[in-house]
Amino acid sequence: KKEIVNTTNNVGILDMTAFAKCTISGPGAESFLERFVANKVPKNIGRIGLCHALNKNGGIHSEFTIQKQSEDKFYLVSAGALQRLDHDYLQKNMPKDNSVLFTQETDSIGVLVIAGPKSKKLLQKLTHFDVTNETFPWLTGREIIIDDIKVNAMRVNYVGELGWELHHPISSQNKLFDLCFDAGQEFGIKPFGIRAMDSMRLEKSYRMVGTELSIEYSAYESAMDRFIDQNKTQFIGKEALIQSQNDGLEYLLITLEIHDVDDADPIGNNALLMDGRVIGRATSGGFGFRLNKSLALGMVKPKYAKPGTQLDIEILNKTYKATIIIDSPFDPKNERLRDINEAN
């Protein structure tokens, strides 16, 4: 809780070097990625997009943050635990004409996340590059210099706060951490961990690969509609995805508030019930300390997915009341992470 409170009010720092990282480059890089993922690939240098590679049945196989670094070079970041899966899928689908080059970057690039309302003040103190909204908007990345370290600063994060991922040479990580920590003392900087991150991502209804995002559900069942470009001529799984939509979705992703929990929150794979009948399952859950609510994400039959619907959830052999609420119940307009309307 203390880690979340500090990140919400000041600035937190998290080591995410475990991210899987690679570059896709060459004259055929952009056209390959357009066929590989369901979303539009970023067109402008520095822009960042969240893109998903589907399987042939329209389920989500892999999730990538993609940054366009030059006309023929793209930087891809995905879950560290899934590096072998993601990088194998990339390489298996690459053209065989040598027009696309895969380079593994995981071992050579470290990542420090800074997040919180004072993260911009911290970053501006560390570099002479302008990091205001006008020159460094959300979902962009650029190379900046911190001391003598070249840093690819990417304005994205997984906790729903103003913040950056600082991608840097792994050999400079200790120095960069010390620079951030020393400069951040006046802003109340403190480390935060994966469990704090998971709590905050639940409050934003951010999906996770392997729970809300998987080949078990179609991308539309995971409510990823805005990350799918049906106007693209082709991408892996497009036909099956559209067919599943036309046939009617079997499940739909929801966000739940759990009422009157005593000593345990849902953690995933909890049965969701309506009048004693199973209508779906929780995919993940935990306590949201910014909202002071027990929360879960889950899949239910679409007819039950409307916000306001009351249902039951099983936690450790006990049944609790739950209510479907709007997605992203914390900062639903994204004003904090966009740093607008004096949100920070």
N, C-alpha and C positions, 0 to 999 in steps of 0.2 A: 504493500500500500504506500509506504513512504517513497518508494522509487517513482510511482505513478504520480503522486501528489507533487513531487518536485519537478518532474518532467512537464506536468500540466501548468505549473506556476512559474518555473524558471527555465532550466535547460538540462537535459540528460544526455549522456553519451553511452553508446552501446557498440561493442565490437561484433561486426557481422562479416568478418573475413571469410567465414565458412561458406558464403555464397559461392555457387558454381558460376564461373565466369569464362567467357570465350569471345573471340572476334570472328566474324564472318566477313570475308573480304574478297575482292576480285571483281572483274567486269560483270559477272553474273550474280553478284551477291544480292542486289536489291530484288531482281526478278525471282530469284530462288526463294527469298524470304516472303515475298508476296504470295507465292504458291504454298508456302509452308504453314503460314499462320492465318487465322481467320480475320484478324483486324487489319486495318491499314498499317503499313510500315511507315515510320516517320519519314517525311519528305525533306524537311529542312535540317541542315547540319546543326547539331546540338539538341534537337527535339527528342523527346522520350515518349515511348508508347508502351502500354501493357498489352501484350499479344499472346495468343494461345494457339498451340499446335494441337489439333484434334486427331483422334484416330479415325479409321475408316467408317466407324459407326456414329460419328458426331459427338463422342465423349471427349473430355479434355484430357489429353495425354500429358502435356507440359505447359507451364506458364513461364513466359520470359518478359523481363523488362528490356526493351530494345532502345538503344541510343544510336542515332546516326552520327558518326564521327567524321565522315568525309563522303564524297560521292560514291565511293566503292568500298566503304568500311563501316561495319556495324558492331557495336558492343552489346553482348547479350548477358544478362544476369538472371539466374534462376536459383531454386532451392538447393542448398548445399547437400542435403541428404539424397537428392535426386540427380546428382551430377552425372553418374554413369548412365542412368535412364535417359536424361535429356540430351546429353552430348551424343550418345549412341543414336538416338532418333534423328538428330540433326544430320549426322554423318551418313546415315543410311539413306536419307532422302536427298542428299546433295547430288547435283548432276555429275556425271562421270567424265565430263569433257575438260576438267581442270579449270573451269571458269570461276570456281568458287573455292576459297581456301578457308579451312577451319584451323584456328589457333587456340589452344587451351591456355587460359590466363589465370586460373584459380590459384595456382601456387605462387604466382609472381605479383599479384595485386591484393593488397589489404583493403578493408572497408571499415571505416568508423562512421557511425550514425550520430549526428547531433540533432536533437529535437526538443521543441518547447518554444514558448513565446519569446524567449530571449536568445534563441539560436542565431537569429540574424545579426543581433548586436555582437555576439561572440565571433561569428564568421567575419563580420566587417572589421573587427579589431585585429583579426589574424592576417588579413590580406588587404592590399590596396585596390583590388578589383571591386567594382561597384556590385553589390549584391541586393540592391533594392528591387522591388517588384517590377519596376519599369524596364530594367535591364536584365533581370534574372527572374523571370516569371516561373510559376509552378510548371512542372513537367518539362524543364529544360536542364541541360547540363553544359558546363564549360570548363576549360582548363584554367585554374587559378594557381597562384604561387603563394605558399605559406612558408615563410622563412626562405629556404632554398629548395623546398619540396614542390614538385609539380603534382597537383591534385586535380583529378577529374571530379568536380563537385556536381552532384546530380540532385536536383531539388525534388526529391520524392522520399516517402517513408511509409511505414506500415502501421503507424500508430495514430494517424489523423491529426497531427500537430504540425505547425511550421517546422521545417527541418530540411536537412541535406544528408545524403550519403557522400562521404569523402573517400573516393577510390584513389589509391596511392601505391607507389612501389612498396612491396612488403618490407624491404630493407630499411625503410624510413618510418615504419609504424611506431616504434617506441618513441622516437623523437616527436612525431606528429601528435601522439596521445599526450605527451608531456606539454607540448605547446598549447593544445586545446584545454588541458586541465588547468594549466597555470593562468592562461588568459581568461578562463571561465570562472575563476574564483569570485570575481565581483558580480557575476550573474547567477551565482548559486549552483554551479555545475556539480552534478553527482552522477555516478554510473547507474544504469538500469539494465535489467536482464531480460531473458527470453520470456519468462512467465509474466512479467510486467507488460512486455510487448503484446503477448497473446491476449491479456485482459483488455488492452486498449484497442486491439484490432477487432475484438468481438463487439465493442461499443460502436464501431464503424461498419459492422456487418461485412468486413473484409473477408473474402473467401480464402481458404487455404488448400493448396494442392494436396490430394490424398484424403481430404475430408469433404469439404463442400465441392471441390473440383476433382473429378475423377472420371474414369471411363465407365463407371457404373451409371452415371447420369449424362444426358445430353447437355450441351452447353446452354441450351435454353432452359432446361430444368434447373440448372444452377444459376438462373437469372443473370446471365452474362450477355444479354441482348445488345447492350451498347458497345460491346467489344467484338461484335461480329458484323462484318461488312458483306451483306448478301449481294451487293452490286459488283463485287469482284468476280471476274470470269471463273476462277477456280481456286479452291484451296482444299487441302486434305479434309475429307469428311463432309464437304458441303452438301452433296446430294442427300446423304443419309440424315444430316441435320435438318434440312428443309422438309424431308419426308416425315421425320418425327414430329415436327411442328404441325404439319398438315394432318397427321393422324391423331393429334391431341396428346399433350404432355401427360405422362403418368404421374409425375411428381413436380413440385415447385419449391424453391428455397424460401424459407421464412426466417424472421428474427423473433425470438420469444423473450418475454419477461416472466420469470418464475416467481411465484408468490409464496411468502411465509416459509422459506427454507430455514432449517435450523442449523445443522452442522455440516452440510455438504451441498455443493452446487453440481449441476450436470457437467459431465466432461466429454460427452459424445457417446453414441450408440445407446442412448436412453430411448425407451419406447414412448411414442406420443400416442395418446388415446383420446377417443371421442365416444362417450357413452359406453366405456369399457372395451371398445374395439380399437385395435391398432390401426392408425391411419398414416403412420410414418415414423421417423426416428430423428433424434437429435444427432447432428454430425459433429458438433463441438460445443463447449460451454464453459462457463466460469463466472467469476464475480466481476462486475464492472464498477471500479472504485470511483470513477468520475461521475457516474450516474447513481451510485449507491444501489445497484440492482443486480440480482442474479439473472444471468442472460444465457441464451443458447441460440445457435443456428441449427436449422433442421430442414428436413424434406417431408412434405405432406402431400396428400392428394390435392390437386388444384382447387377443388370446390371448397376446401377448408382453409385456403391460404389468405383470406382477406384479413387485413388489420382489424383488430377488435374481437376476432374470434376467440372464444374461450375453449381450452382443452386441458388435458391432464398429461403429466409427465412422470415417469417412474425414475426415482433416484434411490439407489440402495434399498430396493424392495419396499419403498414407501411412495405413495402417489401425492403429487402436489398440483395445485392449480397453476395454469399458465395462460398468458394472453399473447396473441400475435400482435406485434407492434411494427411501426414503420422501420424500414431499413435505415441504417446509420443513425440510431437514436441520439448519439452524441454529435453535436454540430452538424445537423443534417444538410445544411447549405454549404458546408466545407469552407466556412469563412475563416476558421483558424489556420488551416493548412495553406489556404490561398493568401492569408494575411490581408484581409479586406474588411471594410466597415469597422475599423478599429477593434477587431476581434482579439488582437494580441496586445 
